[in-house]
C-alpha cells in the first residue's frame, strides 16, 4: 500500500465527515453568519471528487492494460452489495425521523437515483466500465483528456444553470459519468504513470503547494464574486482545487512517515463514508446545544460520529458476512481482495 494514497483517502474521509457535521448541526443550530465559514464548507466539498480521483488513480496503476477476470465479481460483492444494504438502512433511518416517508418508495429511490450518501458508488461503477473500454479499445488520452474536460464543463454548466433539470429527482443529475469525466481522465494518466510522476512531484513539491494555494484562492474569488453558487461537489471551480489537492498530497505524503492512525482510518474509510451520515442524523438533535459555541458543537458531532462509525465497523468486521456490509476491513495478505477493495473504494 502506497502511504500517500492512504493519506489522501484519510484526509478526504475526514473532510467529508466534518462537512456533514456542519450540515447536520445546522438543522439544530443555524449556520453562523461568517463568510469564511461558508467558504470552508465549499472548500470541503472537494473531498468526494478526491475520493473518485484516488479510486481511478489506483485502478489505472494496478490495471493499466486490462481488468482481471474476477474484477467485477469482487466489486459487486464488496462494494455494490454494501451500497444496497445502506440504501435500505438509510430508508429506515429516514422513516424513523419522518413517519410520513413510505419505506418502499424511499428504498427504491435510494437504489435507483442514489438519493443518499452512497450515491458516489454508482459513479465509480461507471468509471470501472469506462476503464474497461479504455484499456480494451486502447483509447488515447491525447484526445480523450481534452474532450473529457470540454464535455464535463459543458454538462456541469448545463445542470448548474438549470438548462438541464429534473425537478422531482434532481439528484440523478450528479450520477452520469459526464459530471466527473475530466476527473477520470486526469486520474487515469496520473495512475498509469504514477511511478515516474511521483518522483517528479516529490522534486517539485513546493510547486504543487503553490498550485493548491492558487486553486483555493480561485474558489474563494468565485464564492466572493458570486460567479459560482451552491455548496456541492459539482461546482466547476472545484476541479483545479481537487487536482491540486491530490497532487499536493501525493507529493508531500512521500515525506510524511507512515502512521497507524492514518492507515486505520484509510482502512475503514469506505464504512465510515456509509455509516457516519446515519449516526449524525440521529445524534445531532441530542448533541446540538451541548456547548454555547457552534463550532464546538460541530467538533463534538464530528468526533462522536467518527468514533461511533469506527467502533461499529470494528464490531461488524467480526461477523462472517461483514464484507457484504462494510467491505473488507480485516488485514490480509498484500495481494488479497481486501487490498484491492480498499484501493478502489475511495
Secondary structure, DSSP 8 states (H G I E B T S, - for coil): --HHHHHHHHHHHHHHHHHHHHHHHTTTS-----HHHHHHHHHHTHHHHHHHHHHHHHHHHH-SS---TTHHHHHIIIIIHHHHHHHHHHHHHHHHH-TTS-HHHHHHHHHHH--SGGGHHHHHHHHHHHHHHHHHHT--HHHHHHHHHHHHHHHHHHHHTTSS--STTGGGGGTSGGGGHHHHHHHHHHHHTHHHHHHHHHHTHHHHHHHHHHHHHHHHHHHHHTSS--SSTT-TTHHHHHHHHHHHHHHHTTTS---HHHHHHHHHHHHHHHHHHHHHHHHHHHHTTSSSSHHHHHHHHHHHHHHHHHHHHHHHTTSTTTHHHH---S---TTSHHHHHHHH--
